[in-house]
Amino acid sequence: MLVPLLVGAVLAVALGVFGRLHHPTGRVPWMWPFTDVYVMKVWLTLVVLILAAAQFVLVEPDFQPGRRQAVAQQPRRRPVGGGIADEDRRQRRGC
């Protein structure tokens, strides 16, 4: 849990330093497929909205009436462990 926090902190500091040292030019360093920064932002926003709508539509059947009861009645599965969890489980069983 500490490693992702440290990676995020280092990345935030690095982006802050980069932003302070390099002033924006207001133009895209490439011409294809976007001709302007604002055009790029509009297209990327559209893609994000489409993906968010797809998630909403795909998860909606899980929240229909009666679906929660059907999910609750399914048998619980054991979580798949990693190397440390498997080793700990073997030691407790005496293998």
C-alpha positions in Angstrom: 0.0 0.0 0.0 2.9 2.3 0.6 4.5 1.7 -2.8 1.6 3.1 -4.9 1.4 6.1 -2.5 5.1 6.8 -3.0 4.9 6.3 -6.8 2.0 8.7 -6.9 3.9 11.3 -4.8 7.0 11.1 -7.0 4.8 11.4 -10.1 3.0 14.4 -8.7 6.2 16.2 -7.8 7.8 15.4 -11.2 4.8 16.8 -13.1 4.8 19.9 -10.9 8.5 20.5 -11.7 7.9 19.9 -15.4 5.0 22.3 -15.4 7.0 25.0 -13.7 10.0 24.7 -16.0 8.1 24.3 -19.3 5.6 26.9 -20.2 2.7 25.8 -22.5 3.0 26.7 -26.2 -0.8 26.5 -26.9 -0.2 24.3 -29.9 -0.1 20.6 -30.5 3.3 19.2 -31.5 1.7 17.0 -34.1 -0.9 17.8 -36.7 -2.7 14.5 -37.1 -5.4 13.6 -36.0 -6.0 16.8 -34.0 -5.5 20.2 -35.5 -5.9 22.2 -32.2 -5.6 21.6 -28.5 -9.3 22.3 -28.0 -10.3 19.8 -30.7 -8.2 17.2 -28.9 -9.9 18.0 -25.6 -13.4 17.7 -27.2 -12.6 14.3 -28.8 -11.0 12.9 -25.6 -13.9 14.1 -23.5 -16.3 12.4 -26.0 -14.4 9.1 -25.7 -14.5 9.3 -21.9 -18.3 10.0 -21.9 -18.9 7.1 -24.2 -16.9 4.8 -22.0 -18.7 6.0 -18.9 -22.1 5.5 -20.6 -21.0 2.0 -21.6 -20.1 1.1 -18.1 -23.4 2.4 -16.8 -25.4 0.4 -19.4 -23.4 -2.8 -18.8 -23.7 -2.7 -15.0 -27.4 -1.8 -15.0 -28.7 -5.5 -15.3 -26.9 -6.3 -12.0 -29.2 -3.9 -10.2 -32.5 -5.1 -11.5 -35.1 -6.3 -8.9 -34.4 -9.9 -7.8 -30.8 -9.9 -9.2 -29.3 -9.2 -5.7 -31.1 -12.2 -4.3 -29.9 -14.4 -7.1 -26.3 -13.3 -6.6 -26.6 -13.7 -2.8 -27.7 -17.3 -3.3 -24.7 -18.3 -5.3 -22.0 -20.3 -3.4 -19.1 -18.2 -2.2 -15.8 -18.8 -4.0 -12.5 -18.9 -2.3 -10.3 -16.0 -3.3 -7.3 -16.9 -5.5 -4.2 -16.2 -3.5 -0.8 -15.2 -4.5 2.6 -16.7 -3.7 2.7 -15.5 -0.1 -0.9 -16.5 0.6 -0.4 -20.0 -0.9 2.8 -20.5 1.2 1.0 -19.4 4.4 -1.9 -21.7 3.6 0.5 -24.7 3.1 2.3 -24.0 6.4 -1.0 -23.9 8.3 -2.0 -27.2 6.7 1.4 -28.8 7.5 2.3 -29.6 3.9 
